[in-house]
């Protein structure tokens, strides 16, 4: 097998009295990994033999493999081994990244409204320093049925790679603009934040730190005619101030971007012309951002049919994010159960182990002989169509309404989970059939 690349994300503990250089830490980690007989892509290492790693490292995350990922999964599915994909250390090229988490949380940025001649300031965006502790677990806990995360991450890295090599954009065009679209609750906004956090780790050899600017779209509309376009320009002037720091990698997130980019063909009359100014201002500002090599624009939308075609054309990637399939739902529920195991809320027993999804999707698993896995698959099938947001909520609802003991066995939890799914569907069906019913 050809060599494959595995990114090794090394989370450093809070600085101690004995400092250690990132380069020295990477050399120690590489030496430790090379001594391992087997490398498991996607795994997390929290226990170390080396005393220096014990002192300075909180955990080490090994990424899924890149170019050979599909081949490896195919090989795994055709084997009789039910263990996760394993690689020999001499097949792997390690790319190490040492990082620290920022724990300060978001700050609120303001812009001057200028409405009616005033100089009032209004909250317009949230601002994080990356990598942020707020987003540290997002990447691993976002589960999709195909390699959407890796695809988007590879795109983002490529945009930065092209920008750093000063390619002529009149010959090869890219706008550093991503559009994630799909129904509500599928994790589009969370995926944008996870990509920003992960990329700030991957590219920390080039940039000192990352920053995420999440724009509040509704703050860019004014009750005064013609001033909304001005607010958009004020917002992007603020962004450009951050972009002047060439050592910072800036991510701009516009959630529900359709509110700012409605199709100009669908508006008419005097008042809607202000909306046209907003769209024109957004397109102009996007084009101006192209001259900055340290920015990536991430956008999400619940509806794309009414969006302006000029904006859609500027998006390099238009990725649909839909509800998860039965297998994706199984993986989501399993991560929830693993967390309940970790906290002791579900008792660990030898006869209640859930098989990993890679085994279930292979011919090794025939649906027999493992009652817990089979039961969770059945509940997952009943949950098809629910959003990722709802799926993450259902284990809580199972505890809140249908489980009387706070520490239970897996079988009892699955009983509660099944009831919670059934009743959640009934409530959802009732609310859809009676949309005007007040709560």
N, C-alpha and C positions, 0 to 999 in steps of 0.2 A: 504494500500500500504506500502511496506517496505521502510525504510529510504533510501534516495539517497544522494550521495555526490555531492556537488556543490563547486567548487573552486572559491574563492573570491579574485580577484586580485585588490589590493588597490594601486593605483598610488599616490604617495606622491608628494605634491608640492615642489618646490625648498626650501631648508632649510630656515626656518625663525629664528628670534632671540629666539623665544620660541620653544625649541626642545621638541619632544615627542618620547618616545621609541616605537619601532615597536610593541612590545608585548602589550603595553597600547593601541595603535591604533587599534590592532586586537580585543581587548576586547570591545572597544567602538563600532566598526563596528558590531561585533557579536551581541551585545546587541540591536543595532538599527535594524538589520535584523530580530531578533527574535520577535520584536514588530510588524513587518509587517504582515498583514493578509494573503497576497499572495506573493509568490516568483516566478518570471518569469525567468526561465533559459535562458541564452544568452542575457540578458538585460544589459544595462549600466546605472548606477545611477550617476547623476551629481549635484543634488540638495539635500542638507542635512538640517535636523532640528537642529542637534547638532552643537553648535558653534565651538567645537574643530575640527569637521570634515570639517566645512567650512574653517577653517584656514589652515588645514594641508593636506587635501585630494583634489586631482584634479578630480578623478573619481573612481568609483568602478565597475568592470566588473564581472558579474556572468557567470560562464561557463555553457555550455550545460551539462545536467546530464549525468552520465556515464553508469552504468550497466542497468538502467531502461529507457534509452533514447528511444529505439525502442518501448517499451510498451507504453510510454507516448505519442509518436507520433501516434501510432495506436489508442489509446484512444481518442486523439484529433480529428483524422480523422473521427471517428465514432460518435462524438458528434454533437450537433446542434449549439454549441458555436463557434463563429468565432474569439474569442480572442486567443492570443498565449497561449501555455501551461502554466498553473499556478499550483503551489504547495503550500500547507499549510506549514508554517514555522516549524511546529512540525514534518513534514515528512522529513526534510532536515538536513543533517550533513554538516556544513560549515567548509571548510578548507581555512584559510585566508593566504594570501601572501602579504606582504608590500614590495614595490619596488620603486626605483628611476631610472629614465632614464638617460643614458649617452648621452650627446649631442656633444661629441667631433668628431664624425664621424670616418671614417676609416683612418688608417695609412698604409703606404706601407712598406712591408718587403722585404729585398733583400737577395740574396744568392751569394756566391763567385762562379764564373763560372770556374775558373781555365783553361779556354779554351786556348790552345796553350801555356801553361805555364804562362799565365797572372793571375793577382789577381783581375780582374774586377768584380764589383758587378752588378747584374741585378735585376730589380723588379720581384718578384716571387709570392707575395701574398698580399692580403688586410687583415687588422686586425681590428676588432671591439671589444670594450668592451661591454658586454651585462649586462642587457637589454639596447638596443640602441633605441634612438628616431627614427633612420632611419627605423626601422622595426616595430614600435609600432602599426601601423594600418594594417599590412599585414595579421595577423591571421583572423581578422573579415572580411576582404575584399576578401579572397580567398574562392570561392564558388564551391562546388562539389556536385554531385548528391547523394552521400552516405557519410558515416561517415569516410572518408579517414583521415581527420585531427585527429580525436579522436583516430583512430586505430594506427596511427603512433606515436602520443604523448604517448599513453599507452605503446607501444613497447619501446619507448625511456626511459620512466620512469622505466620499468621493467628491462632493461639492467643495469641501475644504481643501482636498488634495488638488483639485483643478484650480482653485483660487490662488493657492500658494505658488503655483507654477506660472502664473501670469499669462494664461492662455488668452488669445484674442477672442472676446465674447461675440464679435461679429462673425467669427468663423464657426466656433462651437458655442452654442447658446445654452446657458443654464441660469435659472433665476433664484436658486436657493429658496424655493417656495414649495412647501408640502401642504396638501389638502387631505385631511382625513374626513370622510363623510359616511353617514349611516344613521340608523335610528338612535334615539336617546338611550343612555345607559349602557353603551357597549364599550366604554373605556377610552374614547377618543382623546379626551383632555388628559386623562391620566397617562396615556401612551405618549403624548407630546412631552409631558413633564419628565417621564421616564427616559425618553430618548435624549432630552437635554442634559439630564443628570449623567447618564451613561457616557455621552459623547464628551462631556467636560472631563471625565476620567480618562477616556481613551486618548484625548488630545492634549493632556496636561504637559506633554513634552514640548508643545508648541505655544500654549497659552498658560499664563500664570493661574488663571481661574476662569470660571464661567459665570454668566449672569442670565437669569431668566426674567423677562419683562412680560407679565401677563396683562394685556390691555382689557380694560372694562369698556366694551363696545358701547354700552348705553350712555357712558359719560361723554361720548363724542357727538351727541345730538343736542342742539340748542333749540329753545322755544322761539328764538329770534331768527327771522328769515335770513338766509345766506350765511349764517355764522357757523353752521356745522362743519362746512369745509375748512374753515379757519381752525376749528378745534382739532381736526385731523392733522393739519400741518403743525400745530403747536405740539401735539402728541409725538409726532415723528421728529420734531426738533429736539425733544427730550431724549428720544432714542439715540439720535446722532451724537449727542453729548457723551453717551456711554460708548459709542462706537469709536470715538476718537482715541480711546485707550487700546492700542494695537495688541497689548498683552492680554486682553479680555476677550473671551469667546461669548458673543451675545446671541441669545435665543429670544425671539419675539413671538409670543403666543397670542393669537386672536381667536377666542372661543366664539362659536356661533357667528362666524364671519359673514353669513348671509345677510345679517342686519346692516352691514356696511357696504355690501357689494350686490345689491339687488339689481336685476337686469334693467338697464336704462330704456330698453324697448317697451317695458311694461308700465312706465310712469308717464303721466300727462298732467296738464293743468299747471297752475302757478305754484301751489304749495309743494307738490312733489319735486319741483325742479331743484329744491334744496338737497333732496336725496341724490339727484344726479351729480350735484357738486361734490357730495361725499364720495361717490364712486370715482369720479374723476381725480379727486385728491388722493384717494387710496392708491389708484393705479400709478399716479405720478410719483408718489412716495416710494412705492415698491420698486419702480424703475431706478430711482435715485439710490436706493440701498445697494444696488448691484455693484456700486463702486467701492463698497466696503468689503474686504475679504474675510471679515471676522463676524459675520452675521448669518443666521439661518431663521427664516420666517416659517412658523408652524401655525396652521389654521385648522379649525374644525367646523363642520356644518351638519345639521340634522336634515337639511333639505338643500338640494343642489339645482333643482329644476328651474328655480327663479333667479339663480345667480347670473351675474353679468358674464357674457361669453369671453370678454377680454381678460377678466380676472381668471376664469377657468383656464384660458389658454396660457397664462403665465405660470400656472402650477406645473412644476416638473413631475411631480407624482400626485396622482389622484387615487387614493387608496380607500376602497370601501371596507368599513369595519362593521360586520354584521353580528347578530346573536350567535353564541357558540353552539356547536352541534352536541350530540349526546356525549361524545368523547371529551370535548372541551369542558362540558358541564361536569362530567365525572372528575376531571382534573381539578376544577375549581372547588368542588365539594371536598375532594381529598386534601387539598391544601388547608381548607377550613378545619377538617378533622385532625390533620397533623398539628395544627395550632392548638386545638383543644387537648390533644395528647400532651403537647409540650407544657401546657399550663396545669396538667393534672385533672382537668375537668372531665375527660374521658379516660377511664382506666385502661392501661395497656394489658392485653392478654394475648397469649400465643395463638389462640384460635380465631382472632379477629383482625388479621392483617389484610390490608388492602393492596392488591397488586398494582404496580405502576402501569400507566397507560400504554407504554411501549409494549408491554407483555400482552395486554388485553387486545391490542390491535394486531398482534401476530397470531399465527395459527396455533401457537402453544396453548393459548387459553380457549377452551371450548365452551365456557359458560357453566361448567359443572365442577363440583368439588370444592368451591369456595363460596360459601353462602353470603358472606359480607360483601365481597366484590360483586357478586351477581345481584344482590339486593340494591347496592348503590347504583349499579348500571341501570336497573329498572326505574329507580327514582330519577336518575338523570334523563332517561327517555321521557318520563312524565313532565320533566322540567323544560323540554325543548320549546323554544319560543320566548322564554323569559330573558330579560336583559341581564348582563353581567352584574349590574348594580343590584338587581333584585336577588340574584343568586347568592351574592355575598351577604344579603340581609336575612335570607331564609333560615340559616342556622341559628341566628339570634332569635328569630320569631319562634323557632322550634323550642328553644329553651324558655322563652318568655311565657309561652301560652300552653305548651303541651308536655313539658318535662318538669316533674315536681321535685326531683332530687338534683342537687347541684353537681354531684359527682356520680357518673353513671358508666355503664358499659356501652360498647359500640352498638350493640343490638337495640338497646333502649333509645339511643340517640337516633338511629335510623328510623325507628318507629315514629318519633316526634318529627323528624325531617319529612317523612312521607306525608304526614297529616298537614304539616305547614305548607308543603307544596300544593296539596289538593285545595286547601282553604284559600291560599293566596290566589290561585287560579280562579276560584269562584268569586272572590272579591274583585279581582281584575275584570272578570267578565261582567259583573254587575255594574262597575263604574263606567265601563265602555258603553253598556246598553242604556245607562242613565247619566249622560255627561253633565246634565244640569243639576243633579242632585247635590245638595250642599252637605259638607261633612258636619 
